[in-house]
């Protein structure tokens, strides 16, 4: 049996865990900013290289 909405069943557990993880959220936020920026740069670079390759191959 596949549970479609497991989060709805365990709301009480999620609330307890979220209150205990409030100290970890700040640390995760500091780590996630550089990852977002580097991912954005890699995405832009890959799009540029894709367009450059298409332009050289077909243009």
Secondary structure in CASP SS format (residue, H / E / C, confidence):
PFRMAT SS
TARGET T0000
AUTHOR 0000-0000-0000
METHOD secondary structure of the structure
MODEL  1
X C 1.00
X C 1.00
X C 1.00
X C 1.00
X C 1.00
X H 1.00
X H 1.00
X H 1.00
X H 1.00
X C 1.00
X H 1.00
X H 1.00
X H 1.00
X H 1.00
X H 1.00
X H 1.00
X H 1.00
X H 1.00
X H 1.00
X H 1.00
X C 1.00
X H 1.00
X H 1.00
X H 1.00
X H 1.00
X H 1.00
X H 1.00
X H 1.00
X H 1.00
X H 1.00
X H 1.00
X H 1.00
X H 1.00
X H 1.00
X H 1.00
X H 1.00
X H 1.00
X H 1.00
X H 1.00
X H 1.00
X H 1.00
X H 1.00
X H 1.00
X H 1.00
X H 1.00
X H 1.00
X H 1.00
X H 1.00
X H 1.00
X H 1.00
X H 1.00
X H 1.00
X H 1.00
X H 1.00
X H 1.00
X H 1.00
X H 1.00
X H 1.00
X C 1.00
END
